[in-house]
Amino acid sequence: MKKLTAKQISEMQEQRIAKRLGGRCQPNSGGTRFGGGDVHTKDFLIEAKVPIKPQKSFTVHKEWIKKSEEQAFEQNKPYSAVAIAFDPDGPDYFIIDSRLFKILVDYLEEV
């Protein structure tokens, strides 16, 4: 079996997230000065990060979060998130700010 490149693994994660959230992948998201974000929905800009092989831990960089917030603002999207996975084939976990988490908690407690 042919070994996948880091770019192919990243694209697989982005496609998985876009499909699950009903969004679209941003082509060449890291290769342009403007635009950015790996996955877009109507209200979200999502930056996706995945290692090339399974990991027990994953370092999150504050700059990833700030960059996704700035790019969401530039593109008039009210929310941003950073999606991480510990394994190329594993589940995705989302980092969101406390404001958005409060909205989620309030919504789920009303249902």
Secondary structure, DSSP 8 states (H G I E B T S, - for coil): -----HHHHHHHHHHHHHHHHT-EE-TTTTS-SSS--SEE-SSEEEEEE--SS--S-----HHHHHHHHHHHHHTT-SEEEEEE-SSTTS--EEE--HHHHHHHHHHHHH-
